Amino acid sequence: QVQLVESGGGSVQAGGSLRLSCRTSGIIFSRAAMGWFRQAPGKEREFVAAIGWNGALKYYADSVKGRFTISRDNAKNTANLQMNSLEPEDTAVYYCAARSRGLTTNEAGTKPTEYNYWGQGTQVTVSS
């Protein structure tokens, strides 16, 4: 049984930082591409960041480039999202996602339909 469990969400003021983690089980993590998505109330789920199996490939949404950093620790089966300079517009439920194949230029992990497995989400609230 595949499980993805996010942690690290919370409430911060604008300009603050949070670090999200996604602990996985039931998949061969070292071969999985990982992604982070977010969904604000009344909006569609949107791509935030993705990382390939060995961390060499990383993609970011334009809205978070330079502020967010995705990483992974294959020894711990964990993916992370470091979020700095947070803005009220970053307020959303953040989801991690996994798929059992790597990233490519044609499948860069930017669409929810590219992933097989999802976590339950963690709330991030940024106040102005």
N, CA, C and O atoms as a MOPAC input file, in Angstrom:
PM7 MOZYME 1SCF
protein

 N      0.83600 1    -1.18300 1     0.00000 1
 C      0.00000 1     0.00000 1     0.00000 1
 C      0.87700 1     1.24100 1     0.00000 1
 O      1.73400 1     1.41200 1     0.86700 1
 N      0.65200 1     2.09900 1    -0.97900 1
 C      1.44500 1     3.31800 1    -1.09700 1
 C      0.85400 1     4.39500 1    -0.19900 1
 O     -0.35500 1     4.62500 1    -0.18200 1
 N      1.73700 1     5.04200 1     0.54100 1
 C      1.31000 1     6.15100 1     1.39300 1
 C      2.25200 1     7.33000 1     1.21800 1
 O      3.47200 1     7.17600 1     1.16900 1
 N      1.65500 1     8.51100 1     1.12500 1
 C      2.40000 1     9.76500 1     1.11900 1
 C      1.82900 1    10.62100 1     2.24500 1
 O      0.62300 1    10.86100 1     2.30700 1
 N      2.70500 1    11.07400 1     3.12800 1
 C      2.24500 1    11.84100 1     4.28600 1
 C      2.99800 1    13.15400 1     4.32800 1
 O      4.21600 1    13.17600 1     4.50800 1
 N      2.26600 1    14.25700 1     4.16100 1
 C      2.87800 1    15.58300 1     4.22300 1
 C      2.91400 1    16.09400 1     5.66200 1
 O      2.08100 1    15.73100 1     6.49200 1
 N      3.88200 1    16.93000 1     5.92600 1
 C      3.97900 1    17.60200 1     7.22100 1
 C      4.67200 1    18.94300 1     7.02100 1
 O      5.27000 1    19.19600 1     5.97500 1
 N      4.58500 1    19.79500 1     8.03300 1
 C      5.30200 1    21.06000 1     7.99200 1
 C      4.47100 1    22.27400 1     7.66300 1
 O      4.98200 1    23.39400 1     7.67300 1
 N      3.20000 1    22.07900 1     7.37100 1
 C      2.35400 1    23.23200 1     7.08400 1
 C      2.09500 1    24.03800 1     8.33900 1
 O      2.42400 1    23.61300 1     9.44600 1
 N      1.50400 1    25.20600 1     8.15500 1
 C      1.19400 1    26.05700 1     9.28900 1
 C      0.84600 1    27.45600 1     8.84800 1
 O      0.56700 1    27.70400 1     7.67500 1
 N      0.86600 1    28.37700 1     9.80900 1
 C      0.53900 1    29.77900 1     9.54700 1
 C      1.76400 1    30.64100 1     9.78700 1
 O      2.42500 1    30.52800 1    10.81900 1
 N      2.06200 1    31.50600 1     8.82400 1
 C      3.19300 1    32.42600 1     8.94700 1
 C      2.77900 1    33.78500 1     8.40300 1
 O      1.77700 1    33.91400 1     7.69900 1
 N      3.56200 1    34.77900 1     8.73900 1
 C      3.34600 1    36.09800 1     8.16900 1
 C      4.09300 1    36.21000 1     6.84800 1
 O      5.04600 1    35.47500 1     6.58700 1
 N      3.64200 1    37.13600 1     6.03300 1
 C      4.29700 1    37.37100 1     4.75700 1
 C      5.78900 1    37.63000 1     4.97100 1
 O      6.19200 1    38.34000 1     5.89200 1
 N      6.58500 1    37.03900 1     4.09900 1
 C      8.03000 1    37.13800 1     4.21800 1
 C      8.66400 1    36.00000 1     4.99900 1
 O      9.88600 1    35.84800 1     5.00700 1
 N      7.83700 1    35.20400 1     5.65000 1
 C      8.33800 1    34.09500 1     6.44100 1
 C      8.64500 1    32.86300 1     5.61100 1
 O      8.54100 1    32.88000 1     4.38400 1
 N      9.02700 1    31.79000 1     6.29900 1
 C      9.43300 1    30.54700 1     5.64400 1
 C      8.75400 1    29.34800 1     6.28700 1
 O      8.42300 1    29.35100 1     7.47200 1
 N      8.56000 1    28.33200 1     5.47100 1
 C      8.09800 1    27.02500 1     5.94900 1
 C      8.80600 1    25.95300 1     5.14500 1
 O      9.22100 1    26.17100 1     4.00700 1
 N      8.93500 1    24.79100 1     5.76500 1
 C      9.53200 1    23.65000 1     5.06000 1
 C      8.56100 1    22.48900 1     5.14300 1
 O      8.26200 1    21.98400 1     6.22500 1
 N      8.07600 1    22.07500 1     3.98800 1
 C      7.17600 1    20.93700 1     3.90500 1
 C      7.97000 1    19.67000 1     3.63400 1
 O      8.97600 1    19.68800 1     2.92400 1
 N      7.50700 1    18.58400 1     4.20600 1
 C      8.11300 1    17.27600 1     3.94400 1
 C      7.04200 1    16.29200 1     3.52400 1
 O      5.88200 1    16.40000 1     3.92400 1
 N      7.44300 1    15.34500 1     2.72300 1
 C      6.53200 1    14.30000 1     2.24700 1
 C      7.23600 1    12.96400 1     2.45000 1
 O      8.19000 1    12.63100 1     1.74600 1
 N      6.75700 1    12.22700 1     3.40000 1
 C      7.34100 1    10.91000 1     3.68600 1
 C      6.55300 1     9.86000 1     2.93000 1
 O      5.32200 1     9.85500 1     2.96100 1
 N      7.26400 1     8.97000 1     2.25000 1
 C      6.58200 1     7.97400 1     1.42600 1
 C      6.86600 1     6.56800 1     1.90400 1
 O      7.87200 1     6.31300 1     2.56600 1
 N      5.97400 1     5.66000 1     1.56300 1
 C      6.17200 1     4.23900 1     1.80900 1
 C      5.40100 1     3.47700 1     0.74600 1
 O      4.42200 1     3.96800 1     0.18500 1
 N      5.87200 1     2.25800 1     0.48300 1
 C      5.17000 1     1.41300 1    -0.47100 1
 C      5.54100 1     1.61100 1    -1.92000 1
 O      4.97000 1     0.96900 1    -2.80100 1
 N      6.51700 1     2.51500 1    -2.18600 1
 C      6.99300 1     2.70400 1    -3.55400 1
 C      8.50700 1     2.63200 1    -3.54400 1
 O      9.14100 1     2.79700 1    -2.50200 1
 N      9.08500 1     2.38200 1    -4.72000 1
 C     10.54200 1     2.42800 1    -4.84400 1
 C     10.90200 1     3.89400 1    -5.01100 1
 O     10.96600 1     4.40600 1    -6.12900 1
 N     11.13300 1     4.55600 1    -3.90000 1
 C     11.25400 1     6.00400 1    -3.89300 1
 C     12.38900 1     6.47500 1    -4.79500 1
 O     12.26300 1     7.50400 1    -5.45900 1
 N     13.49200 1     5.73700 1    -4.82700 1
 C     14.66400 1     6.16200 1    -5.60400 1
 C     14.40300 1     6.16500 1    -7.10200 1
 O     15.21100 1     6.69100 1    -7.86800 1
 N     13.28800 1     5.58600 1    -7.53000 1
 C     12.94400 1     5.58500 1    -8.95600 1
 C     11.72800 1     6.46300 1    -9.25500 1
 O     11.25900 1     6.52800 1   -10.39200 1
 N     11.23200 1     7.12700 1    -8.23400 1
 C      9.98800 1     7.88500 1    -8.38900 1
 C     10.26400 1     9.36700 1    -8.59700 1
 O     11.12700 1     9.94800 1    -7.93900 1
 N      9.52900 1     9.96600 1    -9.50800 1
 C      9.50600 1    11.41900 1    -9.59600 1
 C      8.50800 1    11.93400 1    -8.56800 1
 O      7.46400 1    11.32300 1    -8.33400 1
 N      8.84300 1    13.06200 1    -7.96100 1
 C      7.99500 1    13.64600 1    -6.92900 1
 C      7.57300 1    15.05400 1    -7.34000 1
 O      8.33100 1    15.79000 1    -7.97100 1
 N      6.36400 1    15.40000 1    -6.97200 1
 C      5.87700 1    16.73100 1    -7.28100 1
 C      5.13300 1    17.32900 1    -6.10200 1
 O      4.62600 1    16.62000 1    -5.23200 1
 N      5.08100 1    18.65500 1    -6.10100 1
 C      4.26900 1    19.39200 1    -5.14000 1
 C      3.25500 1    20.22100 1    -5.91700 1
 O      3.58000 1    20.87200 1    -6.91000 1
 N      2.02500 1    20.17800 1    -5.43800 1
 C      0.94400 1    20.96500 1    -6.00600 1
 C      0.24200 1    21.70800 1    -4.87600 1
 O      0.44300 1    21.39700 1    -3.70300 1
 N     -0.56800 1    22.67600 1    -5.22700 1
 C     -1.33600 1    23.38500 1    -4.20700 1
 C     -2.71600 1    23.72100 1    -4.74800 1
 O     -2.92700 1    23.82700 1    -5.95600 1
 N     -3.63400 1    23.88200 1    -3.82900 1
 C     -4.99600 1    24.21400 1    -4.21700 1
 C     -5.57800 1    25.19800 1    -3.21300 1
 O     -5.71500 1    24.89600 1    -2.02800 1
 N     -5.91300 1    26.36900 1    -3.70900 1
 C     -6.55500 1    27.39000 1    -2.90000 1
 C     -8.07500 1    27.24300 1    -3.02000 1
 O     -8.55900 1    26.66200 1    -3.99100 1
 N     -8.82200 1    27.75400 1    -2.06100 1
 C    -10.29300 1    27.64100 1    -2.12100 1
 C    -10.84700 1    28.23400 1    -3.41000 1
 O    -10.52000 1    29.36000 1    -3.78500 1
 N    -11.68900 1    27.45600 1    -4.07700 1
 C    -12.32800 1    27.91700 1    -5.29200 1
 C    -11.45300 1    27.89300 1    -6.52200 1
 O    -11.86000 1    28.35500 1    -7.58700 1
 N    -10.25000 1    27.35600 1    -6.38500 1
 C     -9.32800 1    27.29800 1    -7.52600 1
 C     -8.93900 1    25.86500 1    -7.84300 1
 O     -9.10100 1    24.96300 1    -7.02200 1
 N     -8.42800 1    25.67400 1    -9.04100 1
 C     -7.96200 1    24.34900 1    -9.44100 1
 C     -6.60500 1    24.04700 1    -8.80300 1
 O     -5.86300 1    24.95000 1    -8.41700 1
 N     -6.31100 1    22.77800 1    -8.70600 1
 C     -5.00400 1    22.37800 1    -8.20700 1
 C     -3.94400 1    22.81700 1    -9.20000 1
 O     -4.08000 1    22.58500 1   -10.40200 1
 N     -2.89400 1    23.44700 1    -8.70600 1
 C     -1.85900 1    23.95600 1    -9.59000 1
 C     -0.48500 1    23.41300 1    -9.20900 1
 O     -0.19700 1    23.09900 1    -8.05400 1
 N      0.33500 1    23.32300 1   -10.23200 1
 C      1.69700 1    22.82400 1   -10.09000 1
 C      2.55000 1    23.82000 1    -9.32200 1
 O      2.42600 1    25.03200 1    -9.50000 1
 N      3.42500 1    23.28800 1    -8.45700 1
 C      4.37600 1    24.11500 1    -7.73000 1
 C      5.81100 1    23.75000 1    -8.11100 1
 O      6.58400 1    24.61000 1    -8.53500 1
 N      6.16400 1    22.46300 1    -7.95800 1
 C      7.53600 1    22.04300 1    -8.23900 1
 C      7.57000 1    20.54300 1    -8.45400 1
 O      6.69600 1    19.81500 1    -7.98300 1
 N      8.60200 1    20.08300 1    -9.18000 1
 C      8.78700 1    18.65400 1    -9.40900 1
 C     10.27000 1    18.34700 1    -9.40800 1
 O     11.09700 1    19.20500 1    -9.71700 1
 N     10.60000 1    17.10700 1    -9.05500 1
 C     11.99700 1    16.69300 1    -8.99300 1
 C     12.12100 1    15.27600 1    -9.50500 1
 O     11.28500 1    14.42600 1    -9.19900 1
 N     13.16800 1    15.01100 1   -10.29200 1
 C     13.40500 1    13.69000 1   -10.81900 1
 C     13.98800 1    12.75500 1    -9.77600 1
 O     14.24400 1    13.14700 1    -8.63800 1
 N     14.19200 1    11.50600 1   -10.18900 1
 C     14.54800 1    10.46300 1    -9.22700 1
 C     15.86300 1    10.71300 1    -8.51600 1
 O     16.02000 1    10.32800 1    -7.35700 1
 N     16.80300 1    11.34800 1    -9.18200 1
 C     18.09700 1    11.56500 1    -8.52600 1
 C     18.34100 1    13.02900 1    -8.17700 1
 O     19.43700 1    13.39800 1    -7.75600 1
 N     17.31700 1    13.86100 1    -8.35200 1
 C     17.44500 1    15.26100 1    -7.99300 1
 C     18.08800 1    16.13300 1    -9.04400 1
 O     18.19600 1    17.34400 1    -8.85200 1
 N     18.52000 1    15.55300 1   -10.15100 1
 C     19.19900 1    16.35000 1   -11.17000 1
 C     18.22500 1    17.24700 1   -11.93100 1
 O     18.57200 1    18.36900 1   -12.30100 1
 N     17.02100 1    16.76200 1   -12.16300 1
 C     16.00400 1    17.54300 1   -12.87200 1
 C     15.04200 1    18.16400 1   -11.86300 1
 O     14.50200 1    17.48000 1   -10.99300 1
 N     14.84500 1    19.45300 1   -11.99600 1
 C     13.89300 1    20.15600 1   -11.14800 1
 C     13.12400 1    21.16100 1   -12.00500 1
 O     13.69200 1    21.82100 1   -12.87500 1
 N     11.84000 1    21.26000 1   -11.74400 1
 C     11.00100 1    22.23100 1   -12.43800 1
 C     10.18800 1    23.00300 1   -11.40600 1
 O      9.78700 1    22.46700 1   -10.37200 1
 N      9.95800 1    24.26600 1   -11.71300 1
 C      9.20900 1    25.12700 1   -10.80300 1
 C      8.16500 1    25.92500 1   -11.57100 1
 O      8.36100 1    26.27300 1   -12.73500 1
 N      7.06800 1    26.20400 1   -10.90800 1
 C      6.11700 1    27.16300 1   -11.45500 1
 C      6.75500 1    28.54800 1   -11.41900 1
 O      7.53900 1    28.85600 1   -10.52100 1
 N      6.41500 1    29.37300 1   -12.39400 1
 C      6.99700 1    30.72000 1   -12.45000 1
 C      6.71500 1    31.50400 1   -11.17100 1
 O      7.53100 1    32.31900 1   -10.74300 1
 N      5.56900 1    31.25500 1   -10.57300 1
 C      5.16500 1    32.02500 1    -9.40000 1
 C      6.01200 1    31.75000 1    -8.16600 1
 O      5.98700 1    32.53000 1    -7.21400 1
 N      6.76800 1    30.64300 1    -8.17100 1
 C      7.56100 1    30.29500 1    -6.98100 1
 C      9.05700 1    30.26600 1    -7.25900 1
 O      9.85000 1    30.07100 1    -6.33700 1
 N      9.45400 1    30.45400 1    -8.50500 1
 C     10.88600 1    30.41800 1    -8.84100 1
 C     11.65000 1    31.44400 1    -8.02900 1
 O     11.22200 1    32.59100 1    -7.89500 1
 N     12.78800 1    31.02400 1    -7.48600 1
 C     13.60900 1    31.91100 1    -6.68400 1
 C     13.18700 1    31.98800 1    -5.23000 1
 O     13.92300 1    32.52400 1    -4.40100 1
 N     12.02200 1    31.46500 1    -4.90900 1
 C     11.54300 1    31.48900 1    -3.51200 1
 C     11.42800 1    30.07900 1    -2.91700 1
 O     11.69500 1    29.87600 1    -1.73300 1
 N     11.03300 1    29.12200 1    -3.73900 1
 C     10.83400 1    27.74900 1    -3.27300 1
 C     11.94500 1    26.85900 1    -3.81000 1
 O     12.45900 1    27.08800 1    -4.90500 1
 N     12.31400 1    25.84300 1    -3.03500 1
 C     13.31200 1    24.87100 1    -3.45900 1
 C     12.81600 1    23.47000 1    -3.14900 1
 O     12.47200 1    23.16000 1    -2.00800 1
 N     12.78300 1    22.63600 1    -4.16300 1
 C     12.39400 1    21.24200 1    -3.96300 1
 C     13.65200 1    20.39400 1    -3.81600 1
 O     14.66100 1    20.65100 1    -4.47300 1
 N     13.59000 1    19.39400 1    -2.96300 1
 C     14.72900 1    18.50500 1    -2.76200 1
 C     14.20100 1    17.13000 1    -2.36600 1
 O     13.00500 1    16.94700 1    -2.14000 1
 N     15.10500 1    16.18300 1    -2.28900 1
 C     14.72400 1    14.83400 1    -1.88600 1
 C     15.86400 1    14.16000 1    -1.16900 1
 O     17.03200 1    14.48200 1    -1.38600 1
 N     15.51600 1    13.21800 1    -0.31100 1
 C     16.49300 1    12.40600 1     0.40300 1
 C     16.09300 1    10.96000 1     0.14900 1
 O     15.18900 1    10.43300 1     0.79700 1
 N     16.77300 1    10.32300 1    -0.80000 1
 C     16.38600 1     8.95700 1    -1.16800 1
 C     16.64600 1     7.96100 1    -0.04200 1
 O     16.00200 1     6.91400 1     0.01900 1
 N     17.56700 1     8.27400 1     0.83300 1
 C     17.84000 1     7.38200 1     1.96600 1
 C     16.69000 1     7.39400 1     2.97000 1
 O     16.48400 1     6.42800 1     3.70500 1
 N     15.95100 1     8.49300 1     2.99200 1
 C     14.84100 1     8.62500 1     3.94000 1
 C     13.47600 1     8.54300 1     3.26800 1
 O     12.44500 1     8.69300 1     3.92400 1
 N     13.47300 1     8.30200 1     1.94600 1
 C     12.19900 1     8.21800 1     1.19600 1
 C     11.34600 1     9.46400 1     1.39200 1
 O     10.12800 1     9.38400 1     1.55200 1
 N     12.00200 1    10.60400 1     1.37800 1
 C     11.32800 1    11.86400 1     1.69500 1
 C     11.62300 1    12.92800 1     0.64700 1
 O     12.75400 1    13.06400 1     0.18000 1
 N     10.59300 1    13.67300 1     0.28900 1
 C     10.73900 1    14.84800 1    -0.55700 1
 C     10.39700 1    16.08200 1     0.27000 1
 O      9.54100 1    16.03900 1     1.15400 1
 N     11.08300 1    17.18500 1    -0.03400 1
 C     10.91000 1    18.40400 1     0.74900 1
 C     10.62500 1    19.59800 1    -0.15600 1
 O     10.98800 1    19.62200 1    -1.33200 1
 N      9.97200 1    20.57200 1     0.43000 1
 C      9.74600 1    21.83500 1    -0.27000 1
 C     10.05200 1    22.96400 1     0.70200 1
 O      9.28900 1    23.22100 1     1.63300 1
 N     11.17900 1    23.63700 1     0.47700 1
 C     11.55500 1    24.78700 1     1.28100 1
 C     10.91200 1    26.01500 1     0.66200 1
 O     11.13200 1    26.31800 1    -0.51000 1
 N     10.11400 1    26.72200 1     1.46000 1
 C      9.38200 1    27.88000 1     0.95900 1
 C      9.83200 1    29.12700 1     1.71000 1
 O      9.61700 1    29.25100 1     2.91600 1
 N     10.44800 1    30.03500 1     0.99400 1
 C     10.93500 1    31.29000 1     1.56800 1
 C     10.16700 1    32.46600 1     0.96800 1
 O      9.50000 1    32.33300 1    -0.05800 1
 N     10.27400 1    33.60200 1     1.62000 1
 C      9.61300 1    34.83300 1     1.15000 1
 C      8.15300 1    34.57200 1     0.81800 1
 O      7.67200 1    34.94900 1    -0.25100 1
 N      7.47100 1    33.94200 1     1.71700 1
 C      6.08500 1    33.57000 1     1.46900 1
 C      5.19900 1    34.79200 1     1.33600 1
 O      5.40100 1    35.81400 1     1.99300 1
 N      4.21000 1    34.65600 1     0.46400 1
 C      3.26800 1    35.73100 1     0.17900 1
 C      1.85100 1    35.24200 1     0.47900 1
 O      1.59700 1    34.03700 1     0.46600 1
 N      0.93400 1    36.15800 1     0.74700 1
 C     -0.45900 1    35.72600 1     0.99300 1
 C     -1.02100 1    34.87800 1    -0.15200 1
 O     -1.86800 1    34.01200 1     0.06600 1
 N     -0.54700 1    35.13500 1    -1.36300 1
 C     -1.02200 1    34.36900 1    -2.51800 1
 C     -0.57000 1    32.90900 1    -2.48800 1
 O     -1.06500 1    32.08900 1    -3.26100 1
 N      0.36300 1    32.58900 1    -1.60400 1
 C      0.81800 1    31.20300 1    -1.47000 1
 C     -0.10100 1    30.38800 1    -0.56300 1
 O      0.09000 1    29.18000 1    -0.41900 1
 N     -1.07500 1    31.01800 1     0.03700 1
 C     -2.00600 1    30.31700 1     0.91200 1
 C     -2.78500 1    29.26900 1     0.13100 1
 O     -3.43100 1    29.57900 1    -0.86900 1
 N     -2.71600 1    28.01900 1     0.59900 1
 C     -3.36700 1    26.90400 1    -0.08700 1
 C     -3.13800 1    25.63300 1     0.71800 1
 O     -2.37600 1    25.60800 1     1.68400 1
 N     -3.81600 1    24.58900 1     0.29100 1
 C     -3.47300 1    23.25100 1     0.76500 1
 C     -2.41200 1    22.71500 1    -0.19200 1
 O     -2.60200 1    22.73300 1    -1.40900 1
 N     -1.31900 1    22.25000 1     0.34600 1
 C     -0.20500 1    21.74200 1    -0.45000 1
 C     -0.21700 1    20.21600 1    -0.42000 1
 O     -0.33800 1    19.58900 1     0.63200 1
 N     -0.08600 1    19.64900 1    -1.61200 1
 C     -0.11500 1    18.20100 1    -1.78400 1
 C      1.20100 1    17.72200 1    -2.39300 1
 O      1.74100 1    18.36700 1    -3.29200 1
 N      1.71100 1    16.60800 1    -1.91200 1
 C      2.80900 1    15.97200 1    -2.62400 1
 C      2.24300 1    14.81600 1    -3.45100 1
 O      1.20200 1    14.24100 1    -3.13200 1
 N      2.95700 1    14.50700 1    -4.50400 1
 C      2.51800 1    13.47600 1    -5.43900 1
 C      3.71900 1    12.67500 1    -5.90700 1
 O      4.84400 1    13.17600 1    -5.92500 1
 N      3.47600 1    11.43600 1    -6.28300 1
 C      4.55800 1    10.56300 1    -6.73200 1
 C      4.11800 1     9.76900 1    -7.95700 1
 O      2.94000 1     9.46100 1    -8.13600 1
 N      5.08800 1     9.45200 1    -8.78200 1
 C      4.82800 1     8.53900 1    -9.88700 1
 C      6.04700 1     7.65100 1   -10.06400 1
 O      7.16900 1     8.05900 1    -9.76400 1
 N      5.82800 1     6.44600 1   -10.54800 1
 C      6.89300 1     5.44500 1   -10.60800 1
 C      7.65200 1     5.49500 1   -11.91600 1
 O      7.94800 1     4.46100 1   -12.51500 1
 N      7.96600 1     6.70300 1   -12.35500 1
 C      8.83400 1     6.88700 1   -13.52100 1
 C      9.44500 1     8.28000 1   -13.41700 1
 O      8.93700 1     9.14100 1   -12.69800 1
 N     10.52300 1     8.48800 1   -14.13200 1
 C     11.24300 1     9.74300 1   -13.98200 1
 C     10.63100 1    10.89600 1   -14.74100 1
 O      9.60400 1    10.75500 1   -15.40500 1
 N     11.28000 1    12.03400 1   -14.63100 1
 C     10.86600 1    13.22100 1   -15.37000 1
 C     11.56900 1    13.24900 1   -16.72800 1
 O     12.70500 1    12.79600 1   -16.86500 1
 N     10.88400 1    13.78000 1   -17.70700 1
 C     11.47700 1    14.01200 1   -19.02200 1
 C     11.03500 1    15.39100 1   -19.48300 1
 O     10.18600 1    16.01900 1   -18.84900 1
 N     11.59600 1    15.85600 1   -20.56100 1
 C     11.17800 1    17.15200 1   -21.07300 1
 C      9.72900 1    17.12000 1   -21.56000 1
 O      9.04900 1    18.14600 1   -21.54800 1
 N      9.25900 1    15.95600 1   -21.98300 1
 C      7.87200 1    15.82000 1   -22.42400 1
 C      6.92100 1    15.55900 1   -21.26600 1
 O      5.74400 1    15.91300 1   -21.32200 1
 N      7.42700 1    14.95900 1   -20.25600 1
 C      6.62900 1    14.69700 1   -19.04600 1
 C      7.38600 1    15.28100 1   -17.86800 1
 O      8.09200 1    14.57500 1   -17.14700 1
 N      7.22600 1    16.57900 1   -17.69000 1
 C      8.01400 1    17.29700 1   -16.69400 1
 C      7.37500 1    17.27800 1   -15.31400 1
 O      7.87000 1    17.92400 1   -14.39000 1
 N      6.27900 1    16.54100 1   -15.16800 1
 C      5.66100 1    16.43800 1   -13.86300 1
 C      4.88600 1    17.66000 1   -13.45400 1
 O      4.71400 1    17.91400 1   -12.26100 1
 N      4.41000 1    18.43200 1   -14.42600 1
 C      3.71400 1    19.67200 1   -14.11000 1
 C      2.19300 1    19.52900 1   -14.11600 1
 O      1.47600 1    20.48100 1   -13.80800 1
 N      1.71300 1    18.36200 1   -14.45900 1
 C      0.25300 1    18.16000 1   -14.50600 1
 C     -0.17700 1    17.12200 1   -13.47600 1
 O      0.49700 1    16.10600 1   -13.31100 1
 N     -1.27600 1    17.35800 1   -12.78900 1
 C     -1.73700 1    16.37900 1   -11.78900 1
 C     -1.96800 1    14.99800 1   -12.39200 1
 O     -1.77800 1    13.98800 1   -11.71400 1
 N     -2.37100 1    14.94500 1   -13.64100 1
 C     -2.67300 1    13.65400 1   -14.27000 1
 C     -1.43000 1    12.79900 1   -14.49400 1
 O     -1.54400 1    11.61500 1   -14.81400 1
 N     -0.25500 1    13.38100 1   -14.33000 1
 C      0.98200 1    12.61800 1   -14.51400 1
 C      1.34400 1    11.77800 1   -13.29500 1
 O      2.28100 1    10.98200 1   -13.34900 1
 N      0.61800 1    11.94500 1   -12.21100 1
 C      0.98700 1    11.27000 1   -10.96800 1
 C     -0.01600 1    10.19000 1   -10.58600 1
 O     -1.21300 1    10.29900 1   -10.85000 1
 N      0.51200 1     9.14500 1    -9.95400 1
 C     -0.31000 1     8.01600 1    -9.55400 1
 C     -0.75800 1     8.08400 1    -8.09400 1
 O     -1.80900 1     7.56000 1    -7.72500 1
 N      0.06700 1     8.74400 1    -7.27200 1
 C     -0.16600 1     8.69800 1    -5.84400 1
 C     -0.14500 1    10.11300 1    -5.26400 1
 O      0.60700 1    10.97900 1    -5.71100 1
 N     -1.00300 1    10.32300 1    -4.24600 1
 C     -1.15300 1    11.63800 1    -3.64200 1
 C     -1.20700 1    11.54500 1    -2.12500 1
 O     -1.69600 1    10.56600 1    -1.56100 1
 N     -0.69800 1    12.57700 1    -1.48300 1
 C     -0.85400 1    12.70600 1    -0.05000 1
 C     -2.18300 1    13.35800 1     0.28400 1
 O     -2.96400 1    13.70900 1    -0.59900 1
 N     -2.42000 1    13.51100 1     1.57400 1
 C     -3.69300 1    14.05300 1     2.03500 1
 C     -3.70100 1    15.57600 1     2.06900 1
 O     -4.76400 1    16.18600 1     2.18900 1
 N     -2.53400 1    16.19100 1     1.96700 1
 C     -2.44100 1    17.65200 1     1.93600 1
 C     -2.12600 1    18.24900 1     3.28700 1
 O     -2.46100 1    17.68400 1     4.32700 1
 N     -1.47600 1    19.40000 1     3.25900 1
 C     -1.17300 1    20.14300 1     4.47300 1
 C     -1.45100 1    21.62300 1     4.20500 1
 O     -1.09900 1    22.14700 1     3.14900 1
 N     -2.07900 1    22.28200 1     5.15900 1
 C     -2.50600 1    23.66300 1     4.97500 1
 C     -1.34800 1    24.62300 1     5.21500 1
 O     -0.61800 1    24.50300 1     6.19900 1
 N     -1.19200 1    25.56800 1     4.31200 1
 C     -0.24700 1    26.67200 1     4.47200 1
 C     -1.04700 1    27.96600 1     4.39400 1
 O     -1.76100 1    28.21400 1     3.42300 1
 N     -0.91400 1    28.78000 1     5.42800 1
 C     -1.62800 1    30.05500 1     5.48100 1
 C     -0.63100 1    31.17600 1     5.70100 1
 O      0.13200 1    31.15700 1     6.66700 1
 N     -0.63500 1    32.15300 1     4.80500 1
 C      0.28500 1    33.28500 1     4.88800 1
 C     -0.54800 1    34.54400 1     5.07600 1
 O     -1.39600 1    34.87500 1     4.24700 1
 N     -0.29600 1    35.23200 1     6.16500 1
 C     -1.05200 1    36.45500 1     6.44700 1
 C     -0.22100 1    37.68400 1     6.11000 1
 O      1.00700 1    37.66500 1     6.18900 1
 N     -0.91100 1    38.74200 1     5.73700 1
 C     -0.20800 1    39.97200 1     5.33700 1
 C      0.05400 1    40.87600 1     6.52300 1
 O      0.63400 1    41.95000 1     6.36400 1

